[in-house]
Amino acid sequence: MTNTPLSATATNDHQTPLRGLSLEDAAAHLVKTDPQFALGEATIRGVTYPVFTNAPKTVPDLLKHVRAAHGDGADDYLVFGDERWTFDEFSKAVGTLAAALQSQFSVQPGTRVALAMRNLPEMLILMMAVSAAGGVIVFLNGWWTTEELDYALKDSDAKLVFADAQRLARLRPLEGPLDLALVGVRDATGQTVPDYYGLAGAHLSDQGANIDWQPATIDTDDDFAIMYSSGTTGHPKGVVQTHRGAVSAVYSWHCANHCLPLMAPADVELPAPVKQACLIVTPLFHVTATHPMFLLSLPMGAKIVLMGKWNAEEAAQIIDREQITRFLGVPTQSAELKVAAQALGTTLPSLQFLGSGGAKRPAAQVDELQEAFPHSSVASGWGMTETNAVGLGIGGPDYVARPGAAGRLYPPIQALKILDDDGAEMPNGAVGELTVKSAANMRCYLNQPEATAEVLADGWLRTGDLAMVDDEGYVTIVDRKKNIIIRGGENIACLDVEGALHRHPAVLEAGVFSVPDERLGEVVGAGVQLKPGETAKAEELSAFLMDYIAKFKIPEHYWIGHDPLPRGATDKTDRRALRAKCLSKDAALF
């Protein structure tokens, strides 16, 4: 997820600017000459990896290491509507809350603290404060139902939960049974004792406005967060990320940004450095928003502007008003931003980076976006919650020339292989499973040692994505081994939706699959076999599912009948055959 470079000052031994280097040579030069990207080796859980030796050791250490990049703390750092925080004000809020968490809730290294809310400044402050107090953040999907929240809270054993009003209402039925301590945030003020503001305010009144707090003693390989990612099982898996993993991802992108001026052709004039500003439009319970936007903003010295809810016209206005340079959203948001900007008669000239993550951008969209935003580097990338979002990236002319590619591997600490089902490495041009190794990879799947062992061995992570790599190192993702649907960047497990459908008393069997969608990339479709003598309409099934799964998971297309679903040789539902049958011209849609 590249960005316009902040400087172009790298020189060779003769003091002439270095230009036109390959990505690998540019990274090697930075490793050799820039101390922040110096490399060494570390043995992590028995496996040796290349690591950044001078990078911050933990996520909260980022605040201490990068203060100078933010005008020695005086620059605006966080903007939300009419609210603005300088970097020092943000850091002070983090320290105040971290101290309150330690003193009033006994948060210490390893304590799991759950966050359930829409995009709010408090969520960013809480992320850093929980980490600084030594806690482990448990990100709860803001669209989950009470039943889904119940699963994640039991799985993570988080007892302290910060929530806004909408999420708090869903959590109330779990408060007694799970012995939860609920703390209301923003529109939930006054609904809990204490609430977020009472917690921080009481500590300030006890300790004084200029509290002196000390972060907890945390090892770089301690757990930082648990993020839930849908897989092929009905329940989402808790991906355990470490501090080193998150920081390794951040400094991989940071290094890639510094590579850009070294890679530019000698006859291309580089733009003058400008203050970077990032607009966060995707949910903060997803890795796309937390890592390559929020956490990367810290070493970049960038301002963060936060949107509470996506609105394309409002986003275009914010980009113009706040001079946003960096936008990263799902492909649907890029397309809607283009329409909104054209309606406003602007090309958003401040925007230098227009990236997509969470889902593959349609190839036809690349040229359209580059034409609509000529000042931007249109970009895409591939990463996973399991890799702390780092992985592959592509942008600018390279992307225009290869709109179907996912990109090249971000240097300098990652490695990749394309493997067949037996673990043999495939040659360039052959399709196999994309497998990556780096210190950014997850520690494990929470409470699932067998699932962890299936995908992670000797530091290599089997991603479940089928891909091929060409002779120049560009990777193209061709298919997914996992049965998931990516709806506008949201991962949906087919078995999760099927399990909910099977709860309906009229349903005998259900099979779920992806349906192409021009706006969202793909949406959920379901083939449903009803029990003999039973009837059920699509709207009835959708209303029933509202109690069991989040709204975004509910099928938008149904094929309902009494005929058996297609089955394979092992007598399991043949999802591909079902999908082909339902999407055929002769299929009846109900």
Salt bridges, closest charged atoms under 4 A:
ASP61 OD1 - LYS64 NZ 3.56
ASP75 OD2 - LYS275 NZ 3.52
ASP76 OD2 - ARG84 NE 2.94
GLU83 OE2 - ARG186 NH1 2.71
ASP88 OD2 - ARG67 NH2 2.89
GLU122 OE2 - ARG186 NE 2.98
GLU147 OE2 - ARG503 NH2 2.56
GLU148 OE2 - LYS553 NZ 2.67
ASP150 OD2 - LYS154 NZ 3.16
ASP157 OD1 - LYS159 NZ 3.71
ASP164 OD2 - ARG167 NH2 2.84
GLU175 OE1 - ARG172 NH1 2.95
ASP221 OD1 - ARG244 NE 2.74
ASP223 OD1 - ARG443 NE 2.77
GLU322 OE1 - ARG84 NH2 2.99
GLU322 OE1 - LYS303 NZ 2.77
GLU336 OE2 - ARG519 NE 2.56
ASP398 OD1 - ARG402 NH1 3.70
ASP398 OD2 - ARG408 NH2 3.69
ASP421 OD1 - LYS481 NZ 3.39
GLU433 OE1 - ARG462 NH1 2.61
GLU433 OE1 - LYS481 NZ 3.34
GLU472 OE1 - ARG402 NH2 3.24
ASP479 OD2 - ARG576 NH2 3.45
GLU490 OE2 - HIS286 NE2 2.53
ASP496 OD2 - LYS553 NZ 2.70
GLU498 OE2 - ARG575 NH1 2.41
GLU509 OE2 - ARG567 NH1 2.82
GLU522 OE2 - ARG480 NH2 2.83
GLU540 OE2 - HIS504 NE2 3.13
GLU556 OE2 - ARG487 NE 2.96
ASP571 OD1 - ARG567 NE 3.24
